Amino acid sequence: CLPFMLALKLPFFIHYRTHVTLKNARVCIDSTTPVRLFMVKFGNRGSEGIVENKYNNIIINGGSLIFKGNAAFGIGSSIRVEGEMIVGESFSSNRNTFISCTHKISFGKKVLMGWNVSVRDSDGHTLMYDGCKHSTIAPVSIGANVWICAETHILKGTIVGDNSVVGYASLLSKGSDENNVLWAGHPAKIVKQNITWDSSAWDVE
């Protein structure tokens, strides 16, 4: 997937229990990003004590996966890309991450995701209302410096602003580009404003 001279730098580390399927796939590192050894890790250990999926999966079918810096995906994770998925610098997800990108999913710089987090921009099936098809696809946009806590589900059309937190086991189906807010609930809503959190302890090496 990479130009030969770039591939020689071995920027990707892929865990041996990973199934990889690439069909007309585009996997690239942003041209403004310095490339270094194992800057993107797929199958990183993650938190101990969390039951993990047995295998990791990377499935890219006619889609684009773009990295803008170092990133780490926890063991047991599954990524399916048919559209465009953009991963910002210092991205880190825990075990059993599931991301399904049919149209577009973007993560800003310094996004931290807990275990068993699911992100998808499509319902996966076509719905009919009064005999007419209705769109079941809408882009997902996660801002910079965002903490998404464990067991959270993020659905199509979700927007999360910068410097925000999504509480444990939340379900987001809309969102707002408002910054420095705490989302929580099922479905989630803004429960606190003007918050801050320190992501420095979670920098991806």
C-alpha positions in Angstrom: 0.0 0.0 0.0 2.9 2.4 0.6 5.6 3.6 -1.8 8.6 1.3 -1.6 11.0 3.8 0.1 8.4 4.7 2.6 7.6 1.0 3.3 11.3 0.4 4.1 10.9 2.5 7.2 8.4 0.0 8.6 5.9 2.5 9.9 3.2 -0.1 10.6 3.3 -2.8 13.3 0.5 -5.4 12.8 -0.2 -8.0 15.5 0.2 -11.6 14.2 -3.4 -12.4 15.0 -4.7 -9.9 12.5 -6.8 -10.7 9.4 -6.1 -8.2 6.7 -8.3 -7.9 3.6 -7.4 -5.1 1.1 -9.3 -4.6 -2.2 -8.6 -1.4 -4.1 -7.4 0.0 -0.8 -5.6 3.3 -0.2 -3.6 3.3 3.0 -1.3 6.3 3.5 0.5 8.6 5.9 -0.1 12.3 5.5 2.7 14.0 3.6 3.4 16.5 6.3 3.9 13.7 8.9 7.4 12.5 9.8 7.6 8.7 9.2 9.2 6.5 11.8 9.4 2.9 12.9 6.1 1.4 14.1 4.4 4.7 14.3 1.1 3.0 13.8 0.5 -0.1 16.0 -2.5 -2.4 15.4 -3.0 -4.9 18.1 -1.5 -2.9 21.0 -1.9 -4.5 24.4 -4.4 -2.1 26.1 -5.7 -2.4 29.6 -5.1 -5.7 31.4 -8.1 -7.7 32.6 -10.4 -6.8 29.7 -11.7 -9.9 27.8 -10.4 -9.4 24.3 -11.7 -10.5 20.9 -9.6 -13.4 19.6 -8.6 -11.8 16.3 -8.0 -8.3 15.0 -9.4 -7.3 11.6 -8.5 -4.8 9.0 -10.9 -4.7 6.0 -10.5 -2.0 3.4 -12.7 -2.4 0.4 -12.3 0.5 -2.0 -11.7 2.9 0.8 -9.0 5.2 2.2 -7.3 5.0 5.6 -5.2 8.1 6.3 -2.9 8.6 9.2 -1.8 12.0 10.3 0.6 10.8 13.0 1.3 8.1 15.5 -1.6 5.8 16.4 -2.2 2.7 18.5 -5.2 0.4 18.2 -5.9 -2.0 21.1 -5.8 -5.8 20.6 -9.1 -7.4 19.5 -9.9 -4.4 17.3 -11.7 -4.4 14.0 -11.7 -1.7 11.3 -13.8 -1.8 8.2 -13.3 1.0 5.6 -15.3 1.6 2.4 -15.2 5.4 2.6 -12.6 7.7 4.0 -11.3 7.3 7.5 -8.8 9.9 8.9 -6.9 9.3 12.1 -5.3 12.3 13.7 -1.9 12.4 15.5 -1.6 10.6 18.9 -4.7 8.5 18.5 -5.1 5.7 21.1 -7.8 3.1 21.5 -8.1 0.4 24.0 -9.1 -3.3 23.5 -12.0 -4.4 21.1 -12.4 -1.1 19.2 -14.9 -1.4 16.3 -14.9 1.2 13.5 -17.1 0.8 10.4 -16.6 3.6 7.9 -18.9 3.6 4.9 -18.7 7.3 4.0 -16.4 9.4 6.3 -15.1 9.2 9.8 -12.5 11.6 11.1 -10.6 11.7 14.4 -8.7 14.9 15.4 -5.4 15.0 17.2 -5.1 13.3 20.6 -8.3 11.1 20.7 -8.4 8.5 23.5 -10.9 5.7 23.3 -11.7 3.2 26.1 -12.4 -0.5 25.6 -15.3 -1.9 23.7 -16.0 1.4 21.8 -18.0 1.3 18.6 -18.0 4.0 15.9 -20.0 3.7 12.7 -21.3 6.2 10.1 -24.0 3.9 8.7 -26.9 1.8 9.8 -25.6 -1.0 7.6 -29.0 -1.6 6.0 -31.3 0.4 3.8 -34.6 1.5 5.5 -37.8 2.2 3.7 -40.5 4.8 4.7 -43.7 4.9 2.8 -42.1 3.0 -0.1 -39.1 5.3 -0.4 -35.5 4.8 0.5 -34.0 7.0 3.2 -30.4 7.8 3.9 -28.8 5.6 6.5 -25.4 7.2 6.1 -24.0 10.4 7.7 -20.4 11.4 8.5 -18.9 11.2 12.0 -16.5 13.9 13.2 -14.6 13.6 16.5 -12.6 16.7 17.4 -9.1 17.1 18.9 -8.3 16.2 22.5 -11.4 14.1 23.0 -11.7 11.2 25.5 -14.4 8.6 24.6 -14.9 6.4 27.6 -15.4 2.6 27.5 -18.5 0.8 26.3 -19.6 3.8 24.2 -21.4 3.6 20.9 -21.1 6.4 18.4 -23.6 6.3 15.5 -24.0 8.1 12.1 -24.1 11.9 12.1 -22.4 12.3 15.4 -20.2 15.4 16.0 -18.0 15.8 19.1 -16.2 19.1 19.6 -12.7 19.7 20.8 -11.5 19.1 24.4 -14.6 17.1 25.2 -15.4 13.9 27.1 -18.0 11.2 26.3 -19.0 9.4 29.5 -19.0 5.6 30.1 -21.5 3.5 28.2 -23.0 6.5 26.3 -24.9 6.3 23.0 -24.3 9.2 20.7 -26.6 9.6 17.7 -26.3 13.4 17.0 -23.8 15.7 18.6 -22.6 19.3 18.5 -19.4 21.1 17.6 -19.5 22.8 20.9 -16.1 22.5 22.7 -15.2 21.6 26.3 -18.4 19.7 27.1 -19.2 16.4 28.8 -21.6 14.0 27.0 -23.3 11.3 28.9 -26.4 9.1 28.7 -28.4 6.8 26.5 -29.0 8.6 24.3 -26.3 11.1 25.3 -26.7 14.8 25.9 -24.5 17.5 27.2 -24.5 17.3 31.0 -21.6 19.7 31.8 -19.9 22.6 30.0 -16.6 24.4 30.3 -14.8 21.2 31.2 -11.1 20.4 30.6 -9.1 17.2 30.9 -5.5 16.3 30.6 -4.5 14.0 27.8 -0.8 14.2 28.3 -0.7 10.9 30.3 -2.0 9.1 27.2 0.4 10.3 24.6 1.1 7.5 22.1 4.8 6.7 21.9 
